[in-house]
Amino acid sequence: MWKRIDSNMDSNAESVPGGHRRELRRIAGTEPVRNEPTVSAASADRCILATIDMRGRLVGLRFSPGIEQLTYDEIAEQVLATVRQAAEQVSRLDR
């Protein structure tokens, strides 16, 4: 469903004069705003770094070379925990 909405938005954006495609994506919430504050958190083993914007959206996810030592289930678990950690930091800033 989301793919269809995004692809419709993209096809409509192509017909917008002046190359405003990026602005349409930003308004639609599919592209992070430049210079918007973000919060990053790392997993305990430093293999995963998750970055969240101030709206709580995941805007970055990086893996260090040590990630290959983990199983897919461990990676998934650590990604979720790291994203939650970053989101908690954002919620503390909102108070």
C-alpha positions as CSV (number, residue, x, y, z in Angstrom):
1,M,0.0,0.0,0.0
2,W,2.7,2.5,0.9
3,K,4.7,1.7,-2.1
4,R,1.7,2.5,-4.3
5,I,1.2,5.8,-2.6
6,D,4.8,6.7,-2.8
7,S,5.0,5.8,-6.5
8,N,1.9,7.9,-7.2
9,M,3.5,10.8,-5.4
10,D,6.7,10.3,-7.4
11,S,4.9,10.2,-10.7
12,N,3.0,13.4,-9.8
13,A,6.1,15.1,-8.6
14,E,7.8,14.5,-12.0
15,S,5.2,16.7,-13.6
16,V,5.8,19.5,-11.1
17,P,7.8,22.4,-12.7
18,G,11.0,23.6,-11.2
19,G,12.1,20.2,-9.8
20,H,10.1,20.4,-6.5
21,R,10.2,16.6,-6.2
22,R,12.4,16.7,-3.0
23,E,10.0,19.3,-1.4
24,L,7.0,17.1,-2.1
25,R,8.8,14.1,-0.5
26,R,9.7,16.2,2.6
27,I,6.1,17.4,2.9
28,A,4.8,13.9,2.6
29,G,7.2,12.8,5.3
30,T,9.3,10.5,3.2
31,E,12.5,12.5,3.4
32,P,14.1,14.0,6.5
33,V,14.3,17.7,6.8
34,R,17.8,19.0,6.5
35,N,19.2,20.4,9.7
36,E,16.5,18.8,11.7
37,P,17.9,17.7,15.1
38,T,18.4,14.0,15.4
39,V,19.4,11.6,18.2
40,S,21.6,8.6,17.8
41,A,22.0,5.5,20.0
42,A,24.5,2.6,19.7
43,S,23.9,-1.0,20.7
44,A,25.9,-2.3,23.7
45,D,28.4,-4.0,21.5
46,R,28.6,-0.8,19.2
47,C,27.7,-2.9,16.1
48,I,24.5,-0.9,15.4
49,L,23.9,2.8,15.3
50,A,20.4,4.1,15.0
51,T,19.4,7.7,14.3
52,I,15.9,9.1,15.0
53,D,14.6,12.5,14.1
54,M,12.6,14.6,16.5
55,R,9.3,13.1,15.2
56,G,10.5,9.7,16.3
57,R,11.2,8.4,12.7
58,L,14.2,6.2,12.0
59,V,16.3,8.3,9.6
60,G,19.6,6.3,9.8
61,L,20.8,2.9,10.5
62,R,24.5,1.8,10.4
63,F,26.3,-1.5,11.0
64,S,29.9,-1.9,12.1
65,P,32.1,-4.7,10.7
66,G,31.4,-6.8,13.9
67,I,27.8,-7.3,12.8
68,E,28.7,-10.5,10.9
69,Q,29.3,-12.2,14.2
70,L,25.6,-12.0,15.0
71,T,22.7,-14.1,13.7
72,Y,19.9,-12.5,11.9
73,D,17.7,-12.8,15.0
74,E,20.3,-11.1,17.1
75,I,20.6,-8.3,14.6
76,A,16.9,-7.8,14.5
77,E,16.7,-7.8,18.3
78,Q,19.6,-5.3,18.6
79,V,18.2,-3.0,15.9
80,L,14.8,-2.8,17.7
81,A,16.5,-2.2,21.1
82,T,18.8,0.4,19.7
83,V,15.9,2.2,17.9
84,R,13.9,2.2,21.1
85,Q,16.8,3.6,23.0
86,A,17.1,6.5,20.6
87,A,13.4,7.1,20.6
88,E,13.4,7.2,24.5
89,Q,16.1,9.9,24.2
90,V,13.9,11.9,21.8
91,S,10.9,11.6,24.1
92,R,13.0,12.9,27.1
93,L,14.0,16.0,25.0
94,D,10.3,16.7,24.2
95,R,9.5,17.1,27.9
